Amino acid sequence: QVKLVESGGGLVQPGGSLRLSCVGSGFTFSDFNMRWYRQAPGKERDMVAHISSADYPTRYLDSVKGRFTISRDNAKNTMYLQMNSLIPDDTAVYYCNAWRAWPNGDYWGQGTQVTVSS
């Protein structure tokens, strides 16, 4: 059974930091590209950060560049998102995604709420 479980969300003041984690099971974690998405109320789900399965090249949403860092530890089947200098616009539910083109695989976690507010 494939599972992705996010943790680390919460309430933080503007300028603060959080570290999200995503633990995968039931599939070969190292074979998959991993992504963080977020969805704010009334808005579409946006890809925040991407880390590839091989050589780990990364990509980021422009608005989080320089503030967020995505990483992975394949030995622990875990992906991370270090979020610094948080702003209210970062408030959203953050989702973990594992994706592979062939053989096809596209798995999602249940999400973790991040709220940035004073």
N, C-alpha and C positions, 0 to 999 in steps of 0.2 A: 504494500500500500504506500503510495507516494504521499509524503507530507512535507510541507514547508511551514515552519513555525517562527514567527517574528516575535521579538521582545525588545524592551528598552525604551519604548515610548513613554510619554508623560507630559506633565506641565512644566514649562521652563520659562524664565523671564527673558525678554529680549536681550541679546548679547550673550546668552548662555550656550551651553553645549549639551548634546546628547549623543549616545552611541547606540545605534540599532544593531541587532543581531538577527540572523536568519539561519536556522538549522534545517538542513535537508535530510530526508531519509527515504528509503524505498526506491532509489534510483542512483546511478553512478554520477555523483555530484561533480566530479572533476571533468566530465565530458560535456557539461552544460555551460553556456553563457549565463551569467547571472545579472539581474537588474533590480534596481529599486524604482518603484513608481510611487506617485502620490496623487491623491484625489481630495480636493477641498469641496465643501458643500456647494452644490450647484455648478460645479466645474467638471471638465473632462479629466480623465486620468492621464497624467503626464509621466514620461520616463525621466527620472531624476539622474540616474547614474547607471553605467553599464561596465561590466568587467568580463573580458572574454575568457574562454576556457583554456586557451593556449597563449602563453607569453603575457597574459594578463593586461593587454592594452585596455585603457579605460576611456570612457566618454562621459560628459556631464551636460546637464541642462545649463544654459548660459547663466541663469540667475543664481546658480549655486556654485559656479566655478570659483575656486579659491577659498571656499568656505566648507564644502563637503568633500570627504574622501572615501571612496569605495575600496574595499579590500576583500580578500578571501583567504581561507585556510582550508585547503582541500583535505588535509589530514583530519580535520575536525568537522568536515562537511558543513562549514559555516561561512557565511558572508557577513560583512559588516558595513555600516555607514556611519562614519564619524561626522557629526554635524556641529560646526562651530559658528559663532557670530550669528546665532539664530535671530530671525526677524518674524514679526506677526504673519507675513505672507507665506512663511514656511508651514503654517498650521494646516494640517491635512491628516488623512489616514495614509500611512505608508505601507506599501505592499512589496513583498518579495516575489520575484519571478525567476523561474529557471526555464531556459529556452534552448532548443537545439533544432537545426534545420533538418538533419537526416541522421538516423531515423528521427522522425518528428517527435518533439516533446515540448510541451508548454504547460508548466505547472505554476500555481499561484498559492500564496499563503492567505491567511484570513485578514491580515492587516493589523497595524498597531497605530494608535492615535498619538499624534504629536501636536501639542497646543503651545503656542508661544504667546504669552500674555503677561502683562504686569498686574 
